[in-house]
Amino acid sequence: MDNRSHKNSAGKSSSVSNPREKNPSRKKRRVSTPVLVMRAIFLVLLVALTGVGICMVTVKPGDDEMNAYRDNGKFYDGISISGLDISGLTFDEAWDLVAPKVKQDLAAFNVTVRVDNRIWLLSANDIGVTVTLEQVLMEAMSLGRGDTAVNNLAVKNNLAQEGASFTVGYQLSDESKLRGVVEGIAELVDTAPIDAIARPIRTSSEPSFDYVEGERGRRLNVDDIVSDIKTAISESNAPVEVSPEFEYVEPELTVDDLKGLTELRATYQTSYGTSSSLKNFNRIRNIQKTADILNGCRVEVGQEISFNEYIGPRYEKDGWLLAPGIVNGSRYVNQAGGGICQVSTTLYNALLLCGPEIEFTERKKHSWPSSYVDYGLDATVSTGGPDLKFVNKTEAPIYIFAYADNVNYIMTVYIYGAPLPEGITYKTEGITEAVIPPQSPEYVYVSEWPEGYRETDITARDGYRATAYRYKYKDGELVETEKLYTDNYNPVRGKIKVGTGDPRLPKPQ
């Protein structure tokens, strides 16, 4: 006989198994016939029959006999399935009578999941719930066809008097479907915990934080819900309803935790109070603008920061002022954003003092050494050119605070984050190992200038070889010396222009 199927109310297919297909995996259904009563009747009959010398005959049917019963046998009087009387019917006749009712019941079966004020109504097909009518019919057919004639007689007599009713129950045939549906519900209603956060206060004149407490999350236990629904399905022939409760998940970081991860790790200062700086208003303003942008920068664990990208391109249209900057390694030329290398250099040195957990992926020296740090400890930047890049490999985010003191002309950078191990500090030093004098100056003769007039076009500068070191201290005692790198600053050959023309020619303006 072919599988029978129909559409349920949700438009999905429900099915009843083909009675011609054996399915021993199906669960036995409950029979209303009192087992104890049947056993009592059997014992009475056994005693009576034994008393008159009648021998018991074993009539336990095998598989072939049971198949014959399916093909030719009829159900004994008093048997009903799902409220329908199948007395005297063949297996196929009973199937045709009961199957529509079973299909109807399966289509109406549902599981209701209530979470908060939301409801999910799940059909049998949604979650892989099925019934096997064949097994119930086989159980009903086996009544009165047991081990012995005496027992069979007792069963048939009891059926005629008391009857036996079977109910076609439900079972979960595809747990993966149920689990998938429950996981989908969990994704909609679960909320992840929110860790406490530390917000650097950029408007403060010194490093400070605004701490915000986190929030706990919640989640449904998918395994428990699947188990509860499976149990309810196996124990009930009515629609099932579950109202799972959430498990609450506390945030990993509290404000107290964060306070221990936002401590001062390192600080560094440079001075831009030289006479040339004091006279250069534009340079000072560029330094101030850069410090204001950098102040409050948060760098996540594993994050790489590019100084050029974070500060942004430096053009006049963006508010950057013209100030001296090194061009072609030989001379100062006014350029937008001139002077901000003081900020990148100060930042670089502060990060060095954080230890090797700050990894530098790009750093370049100036064409010639800077006056505000040891030779070998500078870090130049320019729009579209050299950059300072680093990665935070500490155990927590780091926070950069940058301040330009335009009263004392001090540039200061603070690094906050997870503190260094107890007792550990770092110092840096750039040691000049060699001074390299430049070549003799180049003379350029200009006939348009009066004879004897001289002008320095490029100032001669010594070159240097400098090595940078980082020293690690434990409770004030040096425990490790780390050679970082060696920089070579090329000497700059001077260039002098000399006039060779008529002494009466005017001097250049």
Secondary structure, 3 states (H helix, E strand, C coil): CCCEEEECCCCCEEEECCCCCCCCCCCCCCECCCHHHHHHHHHHHHHHHHHCCCCCCECCCCHHHHHHHHHHCECCCCEEECCEECCCCEHHHHHHHHHHHHHHHHHHCEEEEEECCEEEEEEHHHHCEEECHHHHHHHHHHCCCCCEHHHHHHHHHHHHHHCEEECCCCEECCHHHHHHHHHHHHHHHCECCECCEEEECCCCCCCCEEEECCECEEECCHHHHHHHHHHHHHHCCCCEEECCCCEEECCCCCHHHHHCCCEEEEEEEEECCCHHHHHCHHHHHHHHHHHHHHCCEEECCCCEEEHHHHHCCCCHHHCCCEEEEEECCCEEEEEECCCCHHHHHHHHHHHHCCCCCEEEEECCCCCCCCCCCCCCCCCCCCCCCCCCEEEECCCCCEEEEEEEECCCCEEEEEEEECCCCCCEEEEEEEEEEEEECCCCCEEEEEEEEECCCEEEEECCECEEEEEEEEEEEECCEEEEEEEEEEEEECCECCEEEEEEECCCCCCCC
